[in-house]
Amino acid sequence: MSNEKKERSFVIDAVILCVITLILGAVLAGVYTITKKPIEDAQAKTDNEACEVVISALEGASVEEAEADAVDKANEFLQKHEIDKSASEGQVSEETANSYSKHVVISTIKKLQVNGADAGYVYIADAKKGYGGSISFVLGVNNGVVTGIEITNQSETAGLGANCTSDDFKSKFGLDKGLQYPASDSYPMYFKAGTTPKDKKGQIEAMSGATVTSRAITNAVKGILLYDKELRGAE
């Protein structure tokens, strides 16, 4: 085959590949457009149901939309405060490697009301440091006390970190446990099995064989509780 024919063949092959790529790209874009809305609707339904679950222990509780800028304010706070430090000691001018925003991002905030009166907030968020990636969850907080948690999406190891969806793990965040921000900022919100917790009201026992998952979720919860504490003006 002459060089001219070879070049022509290469050009034709390149054009064919480009056309195939464009067609596949268009097909994928079409599939994404078609499935995006149903996926968003399904996630919204899951989140709404989880919101009802995490406040179910409170009699007369309901949720309503928070202020439009509530999420922006929360995430800005998380970006400008470092983990394991108080709101004053850990405040920085911009996001750092130790910022809470490296551990949690809040996507939605809803007002928690009890018998029609404002009582706290429900946070829809992602714990960013899971073993298998982000862990989506919904957390209820009433006057600084956790009312419940629901894990809405996770990719943790089956039989280990994935047990974060179990009733046994979620019950550690139940209203009856009185879980709140630790008595000391430097305390983690979890302790390993067989060790004595330093703060019974501010710590939970980590899942056996799943410390990474436990740490990811509790660090995220701790960041939210610190922000919630600031909202309430609590000492």
N, CA, C and O of each residue as an XYZ file, in Angstrom:
940
protein
N       0.845     -1.193      0.000
C       0.000      0.000      0.000
C       0.886      1.250      0.000
O       1.850      1.329      0.760
N       0.558      2.219     -0.848
C       1.361      3.435     -0.943
C       1.153      4.299      0.286
O       0.179      4.140      1.021
N       2.087      5.218      0.496
C       1.979      6.127      1.643
C       0.719      6.968      1.571
O       0.101      7.255      2.596
N       0.334      7.368      0.361
C      -0.867      8.188      0.183
C      -2.108      7.428      0.606
O      -2.996      7.997      1.241
N      -2.183      6.130      0.257
C      -3.340      5.312      0.621
C      -3.376      5.074      2.136
O      -4.438      5.065      2.760
N      -2.181      4.883      2.703
C      -2.103      4.687      4.151
C      -2.606      5.915      4.889
O      -3.373      5.793      5.844
N      -2.183      7.099      4.455
C      -2.617      8.348      5.083
C      -4.120      8.518      4.954
O      -4.792      8.931      5.900
N      -4.652      8.192      3.757
C      -6.091      8.313      3.544
C      -6.851      7.356      4.475
O      -7.897      7.702      5.024
N      -6.297      6.141      4.638
C      -6.922      5.147      5.512
C      -6.928      5.621      6.961
O      -7.912      5.441      7.679
N      -5.819      6.229      7.384
C      -5.735      6.759      8.746
C      -6.775      7.866      8.976
O      -7.427      7.926     10.019
N      -6.906      8.736      7.970
C      -7.859      9.838      8.069
C      -9.278      9.305      8.181
O     -10.069      9.774      8.999
N      -9.590      8.321      7.352
C     -10.937      7.729      7.381
C     -11.212      7.085      8.730
O     -12.286      7.259      9.306
N     -10.225      6.333      9.233
C     -10.387      5.685     10.547
C     -10.597      6.719     11.646
O     -11.420      6.530     12.541
N      -9.843      7.813     11.568
C      -9.962      8.874     12.574
C     -11.345      9.512     12.532
O     -11.949      9.785     13.569
N     -11.836      9.745     11.319
C     -13.164     10.342     11.160
C     -14.231      9.412     11.716
O     -15.157      9.855     12.396
N     -14.099      8.119     11.424
C     -15.069      7.134     11.920
C     -15.078      7.106     13.444
O     -16.141      7.077     14.065
N     -13.874      7.115     14.048
C     -13.775      7.111     15.505
C     -14.402      8.361     16.113
O     -15.065      8.296     17.149
N     -14.186      9.496     15.458
C     -14.775     10.750     15.938
C     -16.294     10.701     15.889
O     -16.970     11.135     16.823
N     -16.826     10.168     14.790
C     -18.275     10.063     14.633
C     -18.855      9.135     15.702
O     -19.874      9.445     16.318
N     -18.192      7.990     15.914
C     -18.655      7.040     16.934
C     -18.641      7.688     18.315
O     -19.579      7.537     19.097
N     -17.548      8.419     18.601
C     -17.422      9.100     19.895
C     -18.541     10.117     20.088
O     -19.132     10.204     21.165
N     -18.828     10.883     19.043
C     -19.885     11.884     19.126
C     -21.243     11.237     19.353
O     -22.051     11.728     20.141
N     -21.491     10.124     18.652
C     -22.769      9.422     18.793
C     -22.915      8.875     20.215
O     -23.966      9.020     20.839
N     -21.840      8.241     20.723
C     -21.883      7.684     22.077
C     -22.061      8.794     23.114
O     -22.792      8.636     24.092
N     -21.376      9.926     22.882
C     -21.516     11.061     23.793
C     -22.939     11.576     23.824
O     -23.471     11.908     24.884
N     -23.553     11.641     22.648
C     -24.936     12.113     22.562
C     -25.887     11.145     23.259
O     -26.827     11.557     23.939
N     -25.627      9.844     23.075
C     -26.471      8.822     23.721
C     -26.360      8.927     25.241
O     -27.368      8.896     25.947
N     -25.114      9.054     25.747
C     -24.903      9.157     27.189
C     -25.551     10.420     27.753
O     -26.149     10.400     28.829
N     -25.420     11.524     27.003
C     -26.036     12.776     27.443
C     -27.551     12.631     27.505
O     -28.199     13.135     28.423
N     -28.109     11.931     26.512
C     -29.551     11.709     26.497
C     -30.004     10.854     27.663
O     -31.018     11.146     28.298
N     -29.245      9.783     27.949
C     -29.573      8.903     29.073
C     -29.505      9.675     30.384
O     -30.370      9.523     31.247
N     -28.467     10.509     30.532
C     -28.302     11.316     31.748
C     -29.475     12.269     31.933
O     -30.001     12.418     33.035
N     -29.879     12.912     30.839
C     -31.000     13.859     30.899
C     -32.291     13.153     31.304
O     -33.079     13.673     32.095
N     -32.491     11.960     30.746
C     -33.715     11.204     31.020
C     -33.746     10.711     32.469
O     -34.792     10.743     33.117
N     -32.594     10.255     32.975
C     -32.556      9.639     34.308
C     -32.304     10.631     35.437
O     -32.566     10.312     36.597
N     -31.805     11.823     35.129
C     -31.438     12.778     36.175
C     -32.614     13.130     37.079
O     -32.497     13.068     38.302
N     -33.743     13.497     36.485
C     -34.908     13.916     37.266
C     -35.447     12.775     38.137
O     -35.693     12.991     39.323
N     -35.640     11.562     37.586
C     -36.109     10.462     38.436
C     -35.159     10.158     39.589
O     -35.603      9.853     40.696
N     -33.849     10.241     39.334
C     -32.866      9.983     40.394
C     -32.966     11.050     41.479
O     -32.943     10.738     42.669
N     -33.078     12.306     41.062
C     -33.211     13.408     42.026
C     -34.494     13.273     42.832
O     -34.502     13.507     44.041
N     -35.582     12.893     42.159
C     -36.857     12.726     42.854
C     -36.787     11.587     43.874
O     -37.313     11.694     44.981
N     -36.123     10.492     43.475
C     -35.983      9.340     44.377
C     -35.153      9.712     45.600
O     -35.479      9.311     46.717
N     -34.073     10.483     45.391
C     -33.231     10.899     46.503
C     -33.975     11.847     47.435
O     -33.853     11.760     48.657
N     -34.752     12.758     46.836
C     -35.541     13.695     47.644
C     -36.554     12.935     48.500
O     -36.771     13.278     49.662
N     -37.169     11.912     47.928
C     -38.141     11.089     48.668
C     -37.444     10.379     49.825
O     -37.965     10.323     50.939
N     -36.250      9.832     49.544
C     -35.475      9.145     50.586
C     -35.110     10.106     51.709
O     -35.234      9.767     52.886
N     -34.659     11.303     51.348
C     -34.268     12.301     52.347
C     -35.461     12.742     53.190
O     -35.353     12.871     54.410
N     -36.591     12.971     52.541
C     -37.784     13.408     53.266
C     -38.259     12.341     54.256
O     -38.663     12.650     55.377
N     -38.202     11.082     53.818
C     -38.596      9.987     54.701
C     -37.627      9.876     55.874
O     -38.037      9.608     57.004
N     -36.325     10.087     55.595
C     -35.319     10.027     56.655
C     -35.521     11.157     57.665
O     -35.320     10.963     58.864
N     -35.916     12.333     57.182
C     -36.183     13.462     58.075
C     -37.293     13.099     59.062
O     -37.206     13.423     60.246
N     -38.322     12.436     58.577
C     -39.422     12.040     59.447
C     -38.961     11.012     60.474
O     -39.406     11.027     61.621
N     -38.068     10.120     60.054
C     -37.581      9.071     60.965
C     -36.769      9.675     62.102
O     -36.954      9.302     63.261
N     -35.859     10.615     61.780
C     -34.937     11.119     62.811
C     -35.628     12.023     63.842
O     -35.047     12.327     64.884
N     -36.854     12.450     63.558
C     -37.579     13.270     64.542
C     -38.753     12.517     65.149
O     -39.521     13.076     65.933
N     -38.889     11.242     64.783
C     -40.073     10.483     65.193
C     -40.162     10.273     66.704
O     -41.250     10.032     67.226
N     -39.031     10.360     67.415
C     -39.055     10.161     68.870
C     -39.577     11.384     69.609
O     -39.861     11.315     70.805
N     -39.703     12.501     68.902
C     -40.202     13.734     69.501
C     -41.697     13.876     69.229
O     -42.119     13.899     68.072
N     -42.480     13.970     70.265
C     -43.926     14.116     70.091
C     -44.256     15.509     69.552
O     -43.769     16.514     70.072
N     -45.073     15.560     68.523
C     -45.494     16.829     67.945
C     -44.443     17.479     67.074
O     -44.512     18.680     66.814
N     -43.446     16.687     66.607
C     -42.354     17.247     65.808
C     -42.688     17.272     64.320
O     -43.379     16.393     63.807
N     -42.184     18.295     63.644
C     -42.345     18.416     62.195
C     -41.169     19.211     61.648
O     -40.410     19.810     62.409
N     -41.021     19.217     60.331
C     -39.942     19.980     59.713
C     -40.515     20.924     58.662
O     -41.543     20.650     58.044
N     -39.820     22.040     58.480
C     -40.173     22.960     57.409
C     -38.881     23.543     56.855
O     -37.821     23.399     57.464
N     -38.963     24.191     55.720
C     -37.775     24.729     55.077
C     -37.125     25.818     55.934
O     -37.808     26.639     56.545
N     -35.798     25.804     55.964
C     -35.047     26.842     56.670
C     -34.812     28.022     55.733
O     -35.258     28.010     54.586
N     -34.116     29.034     56.223
C     -33.818     30.210     55.410
C     -33.018     29.805     54.169
O     -32.290     28.812     54.188
N     -33.158     30.576     53.099
C     -32.534     30.245     51.818
C     -31.009     30.155     51.911
O     -30.387     29.367     51.197
N     -30.403     30.966     52.796
C     -28.946     30.992     52.885
C     -28.406     30.132     54.023
O     -27.227     30.229     54.363
N     -29.257     29.287     54.619
C     -28.855     28.487     55.777
C     -27.714     27.538     55.453
O     -26.772     27.401     56.234
N     -27.797     26.883     54.301
C     -26.760     25.916     53.915
C     -25.426     26.612     53.656
O     -24.377     26.131     54.083
N     -25.469     27.744     52.958
C     -24.238     28.482     52.678
C     -23.553     28.913     53.970
O     -22.331     28.821     54.090
N     -24.327     29.378     54.923
C     -23.762     29.814     56.204
C     -23.128     28.639     56.945
O     -22.057     28.768     57.538
N     -23.803     27.498     56.904
C     -23.292     26.319     57.606
C     -21.974     25.841     57.004
O     -21.011     25.579     57.725
N     -21.942     25.730     55.688
C     -20.725     25.237     55.042
C     -19.569     26.229     55.153
O     -18.408     25.827     55.219
N     -19.884     27.513     55.174
C     -18.834     28.515     55.374
C     -18.236     28.369     56.772
O     -17.024     28.481     56.955
N     -19.097     28.120     57.748
C     -18.622     27.897     59.118
C     -17.702     26.680     59.158
O     -16.634     26.730     59.768
N     -18.104     25.603     58.522
C     -17.305     24.378     58.522
C     -15.956     24.580     57.839
O     -14.952     24.001     58.253
N     -15.935     25.403     56.792
C     -14.677     25.690     56.083
C     -13.707     26.484     56.947
O     -12.491     26.352     56.809
N     -14.245     27.304     57.832
C     -13.409     28.232     58.589
C     -13.190     27.824     60.043
O     -12.768     28.633     60.870
N     -13.488     26.539     60.348
C     -13.236     26.041     61.698
C     -12.544     24.678     61.636
O     -12.917     23.800     60.858
N     -11.542     24.539     62.469
C     -10.726     23.324     62.448
C     -11.263     22.280     63.417
O     -11.778     22.605     64.487
N     -11.133     21.038     63.023
C     -11.645     19.923     63.799
C     -10.886     19.794     65.123
O      -9.695     20.096     65.210
N     -11.611     19.336     66.151
C     -11.063     19.105     67.487
C     -10.622     20.383     68.190
O      -9.774     20.355     69.082
N     -11.215     21.515     67.773
C     -10.959     22.779     68.456
C     -12.283     23.504     68.664
O     -13.255     23.260     67.951
N     -12.308     24.388     69.639
C     -13.522     25.145     69.912
C     -13.785     26.125     68.773
O     -12.924     26.348     67.922
N     -14.978     26.704     68.766
C     -15.339     27.642     67.703
C     -14.405     28.845     67.687
O     -14.100     29.383     66.622
N     -13.945     29.270     68.873
C     -13.047     30.429     68.933
C     -11.601     30.030     68.639
O     -10.914     30.711     67.877
N     -11.141     28.947     69.230
C      -9.750     28.508     69.037
C      -9.507     27.985     67.622
O      -8.418     28.148     67.072
N     -10.521     27.362     67.041
C     -10.337     26.726     65.739
C     -10.705     27.581     64.555
O     -10.683     27.101     63.422
N     -11.048     28.855     64.786
C     -11.464     29.713     63.683
C     -10.267     30.146     62.839
O      -9.266     30.627     63.370
N     -10.377     29.974     61.525
C      -9.333     30.374     60.589
C      -9.971     31.224     59.494
O     -11.190     31.221     59.322
N      -9.144     31.942     58.766
C      -9.686     32.865     57.763
C     -10.166     32.149     56.504
O     -11.016     32.659     55.773
N      -9.616     30.972     56.263
C     -10.019     30.211     55.074
C      -9.844     28.723     55.339
O      -9.252     28.329     56.344
N     -10.359     27.902     54.435
C     -10.309     26.458     54.603
C      -8.873     25.960     54.727
O      -7.992     26.385     53.978
N      -8.645     25.057     55.678
C      -7.332     24.440     55.863
C      -7.478     22.927     55.780
O      -8.583     22.403     55.643
N      -6.345     22.235     55.865
C      -6.365     20.775     55.791
C      -7.130     20.160     56.956
O      -7.605     19.028     56.860
N      -7.252     20.911     58.073
C      -7.941     20.402     59.251
C      -9.370     20.936     59.390
O     -10.025     20.697     60.404
N      -9.843     21.645     58.391
C     -11.193     22.215     58.471
C     -12.254     21.115     58.517
O     -12.082     20.043     57.936
N     -13.341     21.397     59.211
C     -14.453     20.449     59.257
C     -14.994     20.155     57.857
O     -15.552     19.085     57.613
N     -14.826     21.105     56.945
C     -15.338     20.919     55.589
C     -14.643     19.771     54.863
O     -15.149     19.279     53.855
N     -13.494     19.344     55.367
C     -12.812     18.180     54.802
C     -13.490     16.886     55.235
O     -13.242     15.818     54.676
N     -14.351     17.003     56.243
C     -15.011     15.822     56.804
C     -16.507     15.776     56.542
O     -17.107     14.701     56.539
N     -17.118     16.954     56.319
C     -18.568     16.967     56.133
C     -18.974     18.136     55.252
O     -18.400     19.222     55.332
N     -19.970     17.897     54.411
C     -20.590     18.971     53.631
C     -22.105     18.846     53.814
O     -22.663     17.754     53.709
N     -22.750     19.956     54.082
C     -24.201     19.985     54.313
C     -24.908     20.390     53.020
O     -24.542     21.385     52.395
N     -25.905     19.629     52.627
C     -26.619     19.925     51.385
C     -27.983     20.571     51.625
O     -28.470     21.332     50.790
N     -28.596     20.264     52.769
C     -29.926     20.815     53.077
C     -30.070     20.988     54.588
O     -29.586     20.169     55.370
N     -30.735     22.055     54.978
C     -31.067     22.266     56.390
C     -32.568     22.543     56.483
O     -33.108     23.359     55.737
N     -33.220     21.863     57.396
C     -34.645     22.085     57.633
C     -34.854     22.468     59.095
O     -34.147     21.984     59.979
N     -35.820     23.331     59.337
C     -36.159     23.701     60.702
C     -36.913     22.554     61.369
O     -37.807     21.952     60.775
N     -36.540     22.267     62.594
C     -37.269     21.302     63.409
C     -38.210     22.071     64.325
O     -37.786     22.960     65.063
N     -39.470     21.726     64.272
C     -40.457     22.369     65.141
C     -41.144     21.321     66.007
O     -41.414     20.205     65.563
N     -41.418     21.696     67.234
C     -42.155     20.826     68.155
C     -43.388     21.594     68.617
O     -43.288     22.639     69.259
N     -44.539     21.055     68.278
C     -45.823     21.712     68.584
C     -45.860     23.140     68.039
O     -46.378     24.054     68.681
N     -45.293     23.313     66.828
C     -45.341     24.592     66.144
C     -44.261     25.581     66.526
O     -44.174     26.652     65.925
N     -43.422     25.251     67.520
C     -42.363     26.165     67.965
C     -40.997     25.670     67.484
O     -40.741     24.466     67.477
N     -40.118     26.597     67.081
C     -38.777     26.227     66.635
C     -38.036     25.522     67.760
O     -37.995     26.003     68.893
N     -37.443     24.359     67.429
C     -36.774     23.562     68.462
C     -35.384     23.101     68.047
O     -34.640     22.573     68.874
N     -35.024     23.287     66.802
C     -33.723     22.818     66.328
C     -33.698     22.721     64.821
O     -34.406     23.444     64.121
N     -32.870     21.816     64.333
C     -32.714     21.672     62.887
C     -32.529     20.208     62.502
O     -32.126     19.379     63.318
N     -32.830     19.915     61.255
C     -32.519     18.618     60.657
C     -31.546     18.889     59.523
O     -31.816     19.705     58.642
N     -30.409     18.197     59.552
C     -29.333     18.418     58.590
C     -29.221     17.215     57.636
O     -29.156     16.066     58.072
N     -29.199     17.501     56.353
C     -28.938     16.478     55.336
C     -27.513     16.723     54.846
O     -27.209     17.799     54.331
N     -26.646     15.734     55.005
C     -25.219     15.973     54.784
C     -24.499     14.731     54.282
O     -25.075     13.646     54.195
N     -23.214     14.919     53.951
C     -22.343     13.826     53.530
C     -21.090     13.810     54.391
O     -20.391     14.817     54.501
N     -20.809     12.667     54.999
C     -19.533     12.448     55.678
C     -18.535     12.059     54.587
O     -18.749     11.076     53.878
N     -17.453     12.815     54.447
C     -16.598     12.691     53.269
C     -15.440     11.694     53.414
O     -14.736     11.421     52.441
N     -15.239     11.152     54.620
C     -14.052     10.338     54.852
C     -14.361      8.859     55.080
O     -13.612      8.167     55.770
N     -15.463      8.373     54.501
C     -15.778      6.956     54.640
C     -14.752      6.075     53.950
O     -14.014      6.543     53.083
N     -14.699      4.815     54.323
C     -13.748      3.870     53.725
C     -14.006      3.721     52.230
O     -13.072      3.567     51.444
N     -15.288      3.767     51.839
C     -15.643      3.604     50.440
C     -16.054      4.901     49.762
O     -16.603      4.888     48.661
N     -15.784      6.025     50.426
C     -16.161      7.324     49.864
C     -17.132      8.042     50.780
O     -17.147      7.795     51.985
N     -17.937      8.923     50.226
C     -18.876      9.708     51.028
C     -20.016      8.844     51.567
O     -20.453      7.887     50.928
N     -20.477      9.207     52.751
C     -21.606      8.538     53.385
C     -22.694      9.593     53.603
O     -22.505     10.533     54.376
N     -23.817      9.438     52.932
C     -24.907     10.405     53.057
C     -25.762     10.063     54.269
O     -26.045      8.894     54.531
N     -26.169     11.089     55.003
C     -26.972     10.844     56.205
C     -27.862     12.039     56.517
O     -27.658     13.142     56.011
N     -28.845     11.790     57.355
C     -29.736     12.835     57.857
C     -29.641     12.815     59.371
O     -29.730     11.753     59.988
N     -29.460     13.990     59.977
C     -29.273     14.098     61.422
C     -30.253     15.102     62.002
O     -30.352     16.229     61.517
N     -30.973     14.703     63.032
C     -31.862     15.613     63.735
C     -31.203     16.122     65.003
O     -30.547     15.354     65.708
N     -31.366     17.407     65.308
C     -30.784     17.995     66.523
C     -31.822     18.879     67.196
O     -32.312     19.837     66.597
N     -32.157     18.556     68.441
C     -33.134     19.314     69.217
C     -32.438     19.918     70.431
O     -32.064     19.200     71.357
N     -32.265     21.245     70.427
C     -31.610     21.937     71.537
C     -30.260     21.305     71.878
O     -29.931     21.110     73.048
N     -29.496     20.994     70.853
C     -28.148     20.461     71.040
C     -28.059     18.964     71.234
O     -26.958     18.419     71.306
N     -29.186     18.289     71.321
C     -29.208     16.841     71.527
C     -29.642     16.149     70.240
O     -30.628     16.541     69.615
N     -28.899     15.122     69.851
C     -29.215     14.379     68.626
C     -30.512     13.599     68.824
O     -30.668     12.870     69.804
N     -31.438     13.762     67.881
C     -32.717     13.055     67.966
C     -32.704     11.746     67.181
O     -33.550     10.877     67.394
N     -31.742     11.611     66.276
C     -31.658     10.394     65.488
C     -30.816     10.606     64.246
O     -30.555     11.739     63.843
N     -30.392      9.500     63.641
C     -29.616      9.555     62.402
C     -30.145      8.485     61.451
O     -30.544      7.401     61.878
N     -30.143      8.799     60.173
C     -30.484      7.833     59.133
C     -29.401      7.900     58.062
O     -29.075      8.982     57.575
N     -28.849      6.759     57.699
C     -27.862      6.680     56.621
C     -28.628      6.468     55.322
O     -29.337      5.472     55.183
N     -28.500      7.375     54.381
C     -29.302      7.300     53.153
C     -28.530      6.770     51.954
O     -29.132      6.353     50.965
N     -27.205      6.783     52.033
C     -26.408      6.237     50.924
C     -24.993      5.981     51.417
O     -24.410      6.823     52.100
N     -24.435      4.817     51.074
C     -23.078      4.497     51.495
C     -22.499      3.404     50.604
O     -23.234      2.635     49.985
N     -21.165      3.350     50.551
C     -20.469      2.331     49.753
C     -19.396      1.652     50.602
O     -18.313      1.327     50.113
N     -19.713      1.442     51.881
C     -18.746      0.849     52.799
C     -18.685     -0.669     52.626
O     -19.521     -1.261     51.945
N     -17.693     -1.281     53.247
C     -17.458     -2.720     53.104
C     -18.598     -3.520     53.726
O     -18.980     -3.290     54.874
N     -19.133     -4.460     52.953
C     -20.233     -5.299     53.435
C     -19.802     -6.058     54.682
O     -18.699     -6.602     54.739
N     -20.680     -6.091     55.680
C     -20.393     -6.814     56.909
C     -19.525     -6.050     57.888
O     -19.344     -6.481     59.027
N     -18.987     -4.916     57.455
C     -18.151     -4.096     58.346
C     -18.710     -2.672     58.373
O     -19.654     -2.388     59.110
N     -18.126     -1.776     57.567
C     -18.594     -0.390     57.554
C     -20.036     -0.246     57.117
O     -20.730      0.677     57.543
N     -20.498     -1.169     56.255
C     -21.882     -1.095     55.775
C     -22.884     -1.303     56.907
O     -24.072     -1.024     56.749
N     -22.403     -1.790     58.046
C     -23.271     -1.957     59.208
C     -23.716     -0.619     59.791
O     -24.498     -0.581     60.741
N     -23.216      0.480     59.219
C     -23.670      1.800     59.675
C     -25.161      1.994     59.399
O     -25.791      2.872     59.990
N     -25.724      1.186     58.512
C     -27.161      1.277     58.222
C     -27.999      0.426     59.177
O     -29.228      0.458     59.129
N     -27.332     -0.329     60.036
C     -28.051     -1.238     60.936
C     -28.724     -0.474     62.071
O     -28.287      0.612     62.453
N     -29.784     -1.055     62.598
C     -30.481     -0.440     63.729
C     -29.571     -0.365     64.946
O     -29.676      0.564     65.747
N     -28.677     -1.343     65.087
C     -27.775     -1.366     66.238
C     -26.881     -0.130     66.249
O     -26.686      0.486     67.296
N     -26.338      0.234     65.089
C     -25.468      1.413     65.024
C     -26.282      2.690     65.138
O     -25.925      3.593     65.895
N     -27.363      2.771     64.398
C     -28.169      4.003     64.406
C     -28.767      4.282     65.777
O     -28.990      5.439     66.134
N     -29.028      3.230     66.549
C     -29.622      3.427     67.867
C     -28.684      4.171     68.809
O     -29.133      4.758     69.794
N     -27.387      4.151     68.517
C     -26.423      4.886     69.343
C     -26.673      6.396     69.269
O     -26.237      7.152     70.138
N     -27.377      6.817     68.227
C     -27.704      8.236     68.033
C     -29.152      8.543     68.421
O     -29.654      9.631     68.142
N     -29.811      7.593     69.056
C     -31.212      7.766     69.421
C     -31.404      8.860     70.461
O     -30.497      9.150     71.241
N     -32.572      9.459     70.468
C     -32.874     10.542     71.397
C     -32.661     10.102     72.844
O     -32.223     10.895     73.677
N     -32.970      8.847     73.142
C     -32.842      8.350     74.517
C     -31.394      8.284     74.985
O     -31.137      8.209     76.186
N     -30.428      8.313     74.037
C     -29.017      8.277     74.406
C     -28.490      9.658     74.800
O     -27.441      9.759     75.435
N     -29.199     10.707     74.435
C     -28.797     12.061     74.823
C     -27.473     12.507     74.229
O     -26.758     13.299     74.843
N     -27.132     12.008     73.032
C     -25.841     12.350     72.422
C     -25.768     13.830     72.079
O     -26.683     14.386     71.472
N     -24.666     14.462     72.477
C     -24.476     15.879     72.211
C     -22.997     16.173     71.953
O     -22.159     15.272     71.987
N     -22.693     17.434     71.698
C     -21.300     17.807     71.450
C     -20.469     17.445     72.674
O     -20.893     17.698     73.802
N     -19.266     16.846     72.468
C     -18.441     16.406     73.600
C     -18.132     17.525     74.587
O     -18.106     18.701     74.225
N     -17.900     17.140     75.840
C     -17.590     18.104     76.893
C     -16.273     18.827     76.609
O     -16.076     19.963     77.040
N     -15.379     18.165     75.886
C     -14.106     18.785     75.497
C     -13.982     18.735     73.983
O     -14.247     17.703     73.365
N     -13.573     19.864     73.379
C     -13.456     19.926     71.921
C     -12.494     18.878     71.374
O     -12.678     18.378     70.264
N     -11.471     18.548     72.152
C     -10.438     17.624     71.671
C     -10.890     16.167     71.701
O     -10.218     15.307     71.132
N     -12.023     15.871     72.359
C     -12.511     14.492     72.403
C     -13.104     14.094     71.051
O     -13.911     14.832     70.486
N     -12.710     12.934     70.533
C     -13.425     12.414     69.360
C     -14.817     11.966     69.801
O     -15.046     11.742     70.989
N     -15.734     11.835     68.870
C     -17.091     11.441     69.239
C     -17.288      9.934     69.238
O     -18.418      9.448     69.296
N     -16.187      9.195     69.173
C     -16.304      7.734     69.216
C     -15.190      7.171     70.093
O     -14.153      7.807     70.284
N     -15.415      5.986     70.617
C     -14.366      5.266     71.330
C     -14.380      3.813     70.866
O     -15.414      3.306     70.431
N     -13.252      3.154     70.958
C     -13.155      1.777     70.499
C     -13.658      0.817     71.564
O     -13.588      1.102     72.760
N     -14.160     -0.311     71.118
C     -14.676     -1.327     72.034
C     -13.597     -1.726     73.036
O     -12.430     -1.890     72.680
N     -14.006     -1.879     74.286
C     -13.066     -2.298     75.314
C     -12.374     -1.155     76.019
O     -11.660     -1.370     76.999
N     -12.577      0.068     75.531
C     -11.990      1.228     76.195
C     -13.092      1.998     76.914
O     -14.272      1.866     76.590
N     -12.700      2.788     77.874
C     -13.666      3.558     78.647
C     -13.900      4.911     77.990
O     -12.948      5.662     77.779
N     -15.139      5.235     77.663
C     -15.402      6.544     77.053
C     -15.047      7.676     78.016
O     -15.247      7.564     79.225
N     -14.520      8.763     77.461
C     -14.158      9.911     78.289
C     -15.379     10.787     78.556
O     -15.404     11.559     79.514
N     -16.376     10.660     77.710
C     -17.551     11.532     77.805
C     -18.762     10.736     77.341
O     -19.053     10.682     76.146
N     -19.457     10.129     78.267
C     -20.544      9.226     77.918
C     -21.638      9.890     77.097
O     -22.255      9.242     76.251
N     -21.889     11.187     77.337
C     -22.945     11.869     76.594
C     -22.471     12.380     75.242
O     -23.283     12.745     74.392
N     -21.141     12.406     75.038
C     -20.617     12.952     73.795
C     -19.850     11.966     72.950
O     -19.163     12.361     72.008
N     -19.953     10.680     73.272
C     -19.228      9.670     72.511
C     -20.072      8.415     72.321
O     -20.916      8.079     73.152
N     -19.819      7.725     71.193
C     -20.463      6.445     70.935
C     -19.368      5.394     70.716
O     -18.226      5.734     70.409
N     -19.720      4.145     70.874
C     -18.759      3.070     70.627
C     -18.664      2.800     69.134
O     -19.682      2.631     68.462
N     -17.431      2.760     68.611
C     -17.214      2.502     67.184
C     -17.651      1.085     66.824
O     -17.627      0.184     67.663
N     -18.048      0.902     65.579
C     -18.395     -0.432     65.103
C     -17.151     -1.308     65.061
O     -16.080     -0.849     64.661
N     -17.283     -2.550     65.465
C     -16.159     -3.475     65.457
C     -15.652     -3.694     64.036
O     -16.425     -4.045     63.145
N     -14.353     -3.486     63.823
C     -13.749     -3.689     62.507
C     -14.066     -2.594     61.511
O     -13.767     -2.733     60.324
N     -14.665     -1.509     61.971
C     -15.055     -0.438     61.047
C     -14.798      0.923     61.686
O     -15.668      1.793     61.704
N     -13.590      1.088     62.205
C     -13.236      2.355     62.855
C     -13.261      3.514     61.873
O     -13.679      4.616     62.228
N     -12.815      3.277     60.630
C     -12.772      4.350     59.629
C     -14.178      4.889     59.372
O     -14.388      6.101     59.337
N     -15.126      3.990     59.195
C     -16.509      4.407     58.960
C     -17.073      5.131     60.174
O     -17.721      6.170     60.043
N     -16.821      4.575     61.356
C     -17.303      5.197     62.587
C     -16.721      6.592     62.761
O     -17.433      7.530     63.121
N     -15.423      6.725     62.502
C     -14.763      8.027     62.640
C     -15.320      9.019     61.631
O     -15.539     10.184     61.961
N     -15.552      8.562     60.396
C     -16.070      9.449     59.346
C     -17.420     10.029     59.739
O     -17.646     11.233     59.616
N     -18.311      9.174     60.210
C     -19.655      9.619     60.562
C     -19.624     10.513     61.796
O     -20.267     11.562     61.812
N     -18.884     10.112     62.834
C     -18.872     10.902     64.071
C     -18.143     12.229     63.891
O     -18.526     13.217     64.518
N     -17.106     12.288     63.057
C     -16.456     13.576     62.777
C     -17.417     14.517     62.068
O     -17.456     15.716     62.345
N     -18.192     13.952     61.147
C     -19.188     14.761     60.435
C     -20.248     15.271     61.396
O     -20.623     16.442     61.352
N     -20.729     14.388     62.263
C     -21.732     14.767     63.255
C     -21.175     15.825     64.206
O     -21.871     16.775     64.563
N     -19.921     15.655     64.611
C     -19.301     16.614     65.534
C     -19.249     18.008     64.911
O     -19.525     19.001     65.582
N     -18.898     18.079     63.633
C     -18.860     19.369     62.944
C     -20.232     20.022     62.908
O     -20.359     21.225     63.140
N     -21.249     19.238     62.620
C     -22.614     19.765     62.581
C     -23.043     20.243     63.966
O     -23.669     21.295     64.096
N     -22.709     19.475     64.996
C     -23.101     19.854     66.354
C     -22.382     21.121     66.820
O     -22.952     21.924     67.560
N     -21.132     21.300     66.387
C     -20.421     22.525     66.741
C     -21.105     23.729     66.093
O     -21.276     24.772     66.723
N     -21.494     23.568     64.821
C     -22.205     24.651     64.142
C     -23.551     24.901     64.816
O     -23.937     26.049     65.037
N     -24.255     23.836     65.136
C     -25.554     23.961     65.779
C     -25.405     24.657     67.133
O     -26.258     25.448     67.535
N     -24.319     24.353     67.821
C     -24.034     24.982     69.111
C     -23.867     26.492     68.950
O     -24.352     27.269     69.772
N     -23.183     26.895     67.892
C     -22.993     28.323     67.625
C     -24.325     28.998     67.275
O     -24.580     30.130     67.685
N     -25.161     28.301     66.526
C     -26.470     28.850     66.170
C     -27.300     29.155     67.420
O     -28.021     30.152     67.478
N     -27.181     28.270     68.420
C     -27.960     28.425     69.649
C     -27.304     29.403     70.613
O     -27.914     29.808     71.603
N     -26.057     29.785     70.326
C     -25.338     30.682     71.228
C     -24.970     30.000     72.522
O     -24.824     30.648     73.559
N     -24.817     28.665     72.459
C     -24.503     27.883     73.656
C     -23.032     28.020     74.021
O     -22.181     28.229     73.156
N     -22.744     27.900     75.306
C     -21.354     27.954     75.776
C     -20.683     26.603     75.569
O     -19.509     26.440     75.899
